[in-house]
Amino acid sequence: MRIKASVTPKAIVLVMFNAGMAFALTMAPTGSAPENNLKYSYYYQFADRSLAQVGFKSPAEIISSSVRALAQGQQPAINLMIWNLVSQQLPIPKEPYDRAKHFGTWIVDGRQGNCMNTRGVVLKRDSSTPVGLDPANRCYVQSGAWYDPYSNQQFGGSNQIQIDHFVPLKHVYISGGFQWDARLKCLYSNYTGLKTHLLSVSSTENMKKSDATPYSYLPPNKSFTCAYLANWLKIKRIWSLALIPPETQAITNAFKASNCDVNQFNMTVAELAAQRKYINDNYKLCDNDMNGQIRGLK
């Protein structure tokens, strides 16, 4: 890979070449990953043919493919490191990403019988000790014991913790999620069907990560790199999201540099089918929001 950089008063543009193809990276403002603000003339999809989709259909619509493949005994393991090149432009959203408009906020699931929103639910789940609630508002978690795999540190106060969407919402939006309907976007934002989809991590690290792919951010805890990459790909596979060029280059480079075990990057068809079923079963999760946020989404 060759990299050329040119500097202008407003931006730094990196032109990267790989296997005869090029893409330009315009460095975005601080806090926003540059790879999410580009047009791509090509992209990648996961290569497992029996479960492949054309375009970006919602997981609720394609659950039958994974269930059918499981019933037929097809592909007991999916290698998440094998991708197909799609030699056409990555579909572009018609409107710029707006987190509140497109994905809403944390919901309070009225079926759970408590007033905690998704953040509180995840904090309670991830704490290794019983959580302490805010005396002034018992709906909010105040203390606990959280291990952050990004920094390899322990934290005791919820004010030190943020809940990370492992594959960030803005990147989800540009890699196919913009085509989802409001219910699916809200479900993704509040998804607890996979423990690593939402993680309790250091506020500092989560802000550093922002909306970045592995191209712009990898956790400082090097012992977590391989698990981080594998989980990233697993979530993108579950949700049928595209892979963009700088993302795949970074994953490949980090995979090699960290001597990752390829077996860590296998996902069974049964696991994929279970996640797709959970998505299908909980498609209307946000209809149960005590705050009624689904009504405000388009």
ChimeraX attribute file (.defattr): number of C-alpha atoms within 10 A of each C-alpha:
attribute: neighborCount
match mode: 1-to-1
recipient: residues
	/A:1	9
	/A:2	8
	/A:3	10
	/A:4	10
	/A:5	11
	/A:6	9
	/A:7	9
	/A:8	7
	/A:9	5
	/A:10	10
	/A:11	13
	/A:12	14
	/A:13	17
	/A:14	16
	/A:15	15
	/A:16	18
	/A:17	14
	/A:18	13
	/A:19	6
	/A:20	7
	/A:21	10
	/A:22	17
	/A:23	18
	/A:24	18
	/A:25	22
	/A:26	18
	/A:27	18
	/A:28	17
	/A:29	10
	/A:30	9
	/A:31	12
	/A:32	17
	/A:33	22
	/A:34	21
	/A:35	25
	/A:36	23
	/A:37	17
	/A:38	17
	/A:39	16
	/A:40	19
	/A:41	16
	/A:42	18
	/A:43	22
	/A:44	20
	/A:45	21
	/A:46	23
	/A:47	17
	/A:48	16
	/A:49	9
	/A:50	12
	/A:51	22
	/A:52	15
	/A:53	15
	/A:54	7
	/A:55	14
	/A:56	18
	/A:57	16
	/A:58	20
	/A:59	22
	/A:60	18
	/A:61	10
	/A:62	19
	/A:63	20
	/A:64	15
	/A:65	17
	/A:66	24
	/A:67	19
	/A:68	15
	/A:69	17
	/A:70	18
	/A:71	11
	/A:72	9
	/A:73	11
	/A:74	14
	/A:75	17
	/A:76	13
	/A:77	16
	/A:78	21
	/A:79	19
	/A:80	23
	/A:81	17
	/A:82	12
	/A:83	16
	/A:84	13
	/A:85	13
	/A:86	14
	/A:87	11
	/A:88	11
	/A:89	11
	/A:90	21
	/A:91	19
	/A:92	16
	/A:93	14
	/A:94	8
	/A:95	7
	/A:96	13
	/A:97	18
	/A:98	12
	/A:99	13
	/A:100	11
	/A:101	12
	/A:102	23
	/A:103	27
	/A:104	20
	/A:105	18
	/A:106	18
	/A:107	25
	/A:108	25
	/A:109	22
	/A:110	17
	/A:111	10
	/A:112	11
	/A:113	8
	/A:114	12
	/A:115	17
	/A:116	20
	/A:117	21
	/A:118	20
	/A:119	22
	/A:120	21
	/A:121	19
	/A:122	20
	/A:123	26
	/A:124	23
	/A:125	17
	/A:126	21
	/A:127	18
	/A:128	12
	/A:129	13
	/A:130	12
	/A:131	22
	/A:132	16
	/A:133	17
	/A:134	12
	/A:135	10
	/A:136	7
	/A:137	10
	/A:138	13
	/A:139	16
	/A:140	21
	/A:141	22
	/A:142	18
	/A:143	21
	/A:144	19
	/A:145	19
	/A:146	25
	/A:147	18
	/A:148	19
	/A:149	21
	/A:150	20
	/A:151	16
	/A:152	15
	/A:153	12
	/A:154	14
	/A:155	18
	/A:156	16
	/A:157	15
	/A:158	24
	/A:159	12
	/A:160	15
	/A:161	21
	/A:162	19
	/A:163	18
	/A:164	23
	/A:165	20
	/A:166	20
	/A:167	21
	/A:168	17
	/A:169	23
	/A:170	23
	/A:171	23
	/A:172	20
	/A:173	23
	/A:174	24
	/A:175	23
	/A:176	22
	/A:177	25
	/A:178	23
	/A:179	19
	/A:180	17
	/A:181	13
	/A:182	20
	/A:183	20
	/A:184	24
	/A:185	26
	/A:186	25
	/A:187	21
	/A:188	21
	/A:189	23
	/A:190	25
	/A:191	21
	/A:192	18
	/A:193	17
	/A:194	10
	/A:195	11
	/A:196	18
	/A:197	21
	/A:198	25
	/A:199	22
	/A:200	27
	/A:201	26
	/A:202	26
	/A:203	17
	/A:204	12
	/A:205	19
	/A:206	20
	/A:207	12
	/A:208	17
	/A:209	21
	/A:210	20
	/A:211	24
	/A:212	23
	/A:213	26
	/A:214	21
	/A:215	19
	/A:216	17
	/A:217	15
	/A:218	21
	/A:219	18
	/A:220	13
	/A:221	13
	/A:222	15
	/A:223	13
	/A:224	16
	/A:225	23
	/A:226	22
	/A:227	15
	/A:228	20
	/A:229	23
	/A:230	21
	/A:231	19
	/A:232	19
	/A:233	23
	/A:234	23
	/A:235	18
	/A:236	19
	/A:237	20
	/A:238	17
	/A:239	23
	/A:240	24
	/A:241	25
	/A:242	24
	/A:243	24
	/A:244	24
	/A:245	21
	/A:246	22
	/A:247	18
	/A:248	19
	/A:249	15
	/A:250	18
	/A:251	23
	/A:252	14
	/A:253	13
	/A:254	18
	/A:255	18
	/A:256	12
	/A:257	11
	/A:258	13
	/A:259	11
	/A:260	16
	/A:261	12
	/A:262	13
	/A:263	11
	/A:264	14
	/A:265	20
	/A:266	17
	/A:267	20
	/A:268	14
	/A:269	22
	/A:270	18
	/A:271	17
	/A:272	23
	/A:273	20
	/A:274	17
	/A:275	20
	/A:276	24
	/A:277	20
	/A:278	17
	/A:279	24
	/A:280	18
	/A:281	11
	/A:282	17
	/A:283	18
	/A:284	16
	/A:285	22
	/A:286	27
	/A:287	19
	/A:288	16
	/A:289	18
	/A:290	14
	/A:291	16
	/A:292	13
	/A:293	19
	/A:294	21
	/A:295	12
	/A:296	11
	/A:297	15
	/A:298	11
